[in-house]
Amino acid sequence: MTTTPTGTPRRRLSTALRLAAAAVMVASVLPFGARGWWVLELAAHFRVQYVVAAAVLIVAFGFRRHWLWCLGLAASLAVSVPPLLPYLPLAEPAAASTAAAPIKLLTANVEFTNRSADRLLALVRDEAPDVVLLVEYTPLWSTLVAELRRSHPYRLELPQERSAGIALFSRLPLDSVQRLPLGPQPGIEARVRAPSGSFTLVGVHLRSPTSGWRAGQRNWQYELLAQHRAEIDGPLVVTGDFNTTPYSPFFADWIERTGLVDSSRGRGLAFSWPTFLPIAGIPIDHCVVSEEFRVIAERRLHRIGSDHYPILTVLALEPSAAAPAARGESE
């Protein structure tokens, strides 16, 4: 009879732990090359997973008193934790003026293969958003949202097959609304008349960086958005599916260049995609705002049959910061 050598399972476990630790340590430094190669940028999106894995492995190696491995994993934490810190709820958010009426924005990638709008429409009824942005909005989806046209009559719908469509629905009056050219996937720009004053809202769906060519297109879209932002005066909201996490240097560069603020800062590390694989979840749906806004709340909502979770953002526009009335707008 064959017997298993004593200690073999322990050695196998030790080998597995070392391989896992090496993988985490290598993965944590790959994002330093993100600007040079699109594959390395993908590694930047999973900072939360690296931190969790490193923490678990430190405990495992600590029990075995393998201090060098603990030290190496601690170094990986020192690399991966700083990009996450701005998003942790470490401080109380600044309070909005009581004179500022809340503005509720719902952003949802409905996924073009999703055939049911019932759960989305139920969310709209329950949450009562003032503005709804839908991406991957197809001709089929345009037949499923008649209820939205009644509750949010101010709108622009740009349905397309597969993932390029987009639509904006608002219960607040739109002084203007138009298609915003952004290369392969158009955006929408609207001037929204809110109770506290007018602001510009831009809805986007940027290219998914699943190849070097597509990553280049997405970065070009960031460039177009940055140039357009320089032409917009007054309060601004940009929301949608950015196909980028906040931990990407390209997102960070764009935020710094435009002077906008990610509304999820200080509000936790909730992910928005993919709904079907939470262990790999990353935040790629965002709402970013200019300094005239205060973020009252941001929440990930229930699943709607899509591979993305909808995001609800509640903002306050200080009355003194609202954009001046447009030409021809009633005073």
N, C-alpha and C positions, 0 to 999 in steps of 0.2 A: 504494500500500500504506500502511495506517495504522500509525503507530508509537506506542508508549507513551511519553509525555513522560518525560524523564530525571528520576529522583528520585521518581516517583509511588509506587512500592511503599514507599519509605522514609517518605514523608509519610503514607501509609496506616497504616504500622506505628506511627508517632509519634502519629497521631490515636487509634489503638486503645489505645495505652499510656496516653494522657492520659484517655481515657474510663474505662479500667479503674481507674486511680488515683483518679479522682474518685469512682467508685462505691464503692471500698474506703473512702475517707475519709468519705463520707457514711454508709455502712453502719455504720462503727465508732462513730459518735456517736448513731445512732438509739436504742440501748438506754437512753439517758438519759431518754427519754420512755416507757419500758416500763410504768410504773405508770399512765400516763394513757390508753394505747390498746393493746389486745391485739396489734395488728399490729406495733407497735414492740417488744413483748416478744419476738416471734418473731425479730427481728433480733439479740437478745441471745444466742441459742443458738449462733451461728456464729462465735464469737470465734477459735477455732483457724483457721478458714478465712481470716478477715481477716488474722491475723498472717502466715500463710504467703504469702498474696497480696501483702501489703505488703512483705514481705522480698524476694520475687522482683522486684517492681516497683522497689524501691530499687536493686537491683543493675542492672536494665535502665536506669534513669535515670542511675545513677552512670556507666555506660559512656558515656552521651551528655553527661555533665557538666551535667545539668539539675538543679542543686542545689536550686532552690526546690521542685520536685516531690519530691525526696528529703526535704526538710525537712517538707513536708506529710504524707508517708507515715510519717516518723518520729513525727510527732505522733499519727497514728492508732495506731501501735504503742504509744505511751505510754498510750493509752486502752484498748486491747484486751488488752495483756499482763497487767496487774495481776490481773484476775479468774482468770487461768490459773495464776499463781504458786503458790497453795496446793496445786495438784494435781501439780506437777512433783516428781520424786524428787530433791529437793535435800538431804535429810537422811536419816539412818538412822532408821527407825521405832523407837519404844520397844519394848524386848523384853518379852515376857510372862513371867510366873513359870513356872518349870518344873513347878510343882505344878498349873498350870491345864491341864486336858485340852482339846485343840482341839475346836471346834464348827464343823462344815462346813455352810454354807447354800447351796443352789442355788436361784436365782431365774430363772424363764424365762417370757417371754411367748411362748406356743406358737403364736399367731396362729390365729384361729378358722377361716380358710380352709385351714390346713395339715391334711392328711389322714393323715399318717404320724407315728407315735410311736416308730418304731424307733430313730432317731438319739438322741432324748431318753433312751430307756431304756438305750441303750448308754453314754451319758454317765453316767447314774446308776450303772451297773455299774462303770465305770472310775473315777469320782471318789469313789464311796461317800459321798455327803453324808448328814448326819444329818437334815436337814430339807429338803424340796423344796416350793417355792411355785410354782404354775402359774397364770398369768392368761390371759384369753381362753379359759377352760376350758369347752368345750361338752358337750352330751350325747353327741356322737360321741366326743370325747376321753375321756369317762368309760368308754366301752366298750373303749378301747385301752390302758388302763394297769393292767390286772389285776396285772401284775408288780409295780407300785409298791405295790399294796395288800398284797402278800405281804412285800415287803422293808421297807416303812414302814407298819406296821399302824395306827398312831395317826393319825387323819386327820379332816378335814372337807371334804366336796366340795359346792360350790355351782354346779353346771353351769347355764349359761344359753346361749341362742342368741346368736350374734354375739360381741361383745367383752366382755360384762358378767360372765362367769363367772369363778370363782376356786376354787382348791383348795389345801389344805395337807396334806402327807404327812410323817410323822415316824417315825423308828426309835426316837427318845427318847420316853419316856412323856409324855403330855399330861395334866396335872392338871385342866385345863379347856380347852375350845375352843368358840368361838361365832362367829356371824356378827356383824360390826361394821357398823352402819348408817353409810354414807357417801354418802347420796344415791343417784344413779343407778347406781353401781357399788359393791357391797358390799365390805367388807374382811373379814379374818378375824383374830381375836385369840385367842392360845393362851398358856397358861402351860406352859412346857417344862421338864421336869426333866432337867437335864444333870448329868454327873458332878461338876462343881464347884459345883452348886447350881441353883436355879430362876431362870428369867427370863421376861419377857413378850415375846412375838413378835407383831408386827402385820404382816400382809400386805395390800398395797394395789394397786389399779390406778386411778389418778386419770384424770379426763377429759382428753382431748387438746384443747388450746386452739386449735382450728381456726376458731373464730368468737368474737365477743365474748361471746355467751351461754355457750358451752362453757368459755371461759376463766374467766368468772365462776363457773361451777359448780366448776371445778377449784380456784379460790381459796377458795371456800366449803368444799371438802373439806379444804384446808389448815387452815382455821379450826377445823373439827370435830376434826381430828387434834391440833391444838395444845391445844384444850380437853380432849380425852381424855388427852393426855400428862400434863396437870397432875393427873389423877386416878390415875396409875399410880405406885406406889412401887417402888423397886428397879430392877434392870437391865432395859433395854429395847432391843429391836431392831425397827426398822421397815424393811421391805424390799418391793420390787416395782417396778412400772412407774409412775413419777411423771409421765411425760409432760412433764418439765421438766428442763432442764440445770442444773448448779450455777451457771451464769452468770446465771440469771434472778434478779431482785431478789425475786421472790415465794418462791423456794426459799431464798435467803439469809435473808430475813426469818423464815421458818418455822424454819430451823436455829437462828438466834439466839434466837428466842422459846422454843424447846423445850430448848435446851441440848444437843442431840444433835450428833454428829460424823459427817460423811460418810466412810465407810470407804475411799473412793478417794483421799482427800487424801494427797498425797505419793507416789502410786503411778502417776502417768502420766496421759495424756490419751486413753485408749482410748475408742472410741465403742461404743454398743450398738445403735444404730438409724440408718439402715436398712442391712441386710446387702446389699441389691441396689445401693446407690449409695455406696460408701465415701467418695467425694470430699465428700459432704454429710453424712458421719457425725457424730452428736452423742450424748453420753451422757445417756440419759433413764431408764435402769434403775439403781436405787440400793439401797444398804444403808446405813442410818444407825444409829448405836449410841449408848448412853449411856456416861458416863465410866467405868463399871465394866468395860468391855470393852477389850481390846487387839486390834488388827487384826493378825493374823499374815500374811495374804496375801489378795489379791483378784485374780482372773483372769477374763478373758473367755474363754469356752469356744468350741468349734467350732459351726458352724451346725447347726440342727436342722430346716431347712425353713421356719422362721419368718422374718419380716422383722426380728426381734430376735435378738441373740446372748444366750445364757444367761450369767449371772454367778455365779461361785463365790466366796464369801467365807468365810475361815477366821478364827474369832474365839477368843479366850481369855477366859474369865470368871474373874477372880481369886477363889479360894475365899472370901476374907474379904469380898468384895463381893457375893456371891450373895444373892438375896432370901431372907428367912426362910421357914421352912416354912409352907405354907398350913394353915388350920384343917382338921383331918381328915387331913392328909398325914402319913405315917409319919415319925418322927424318925430 
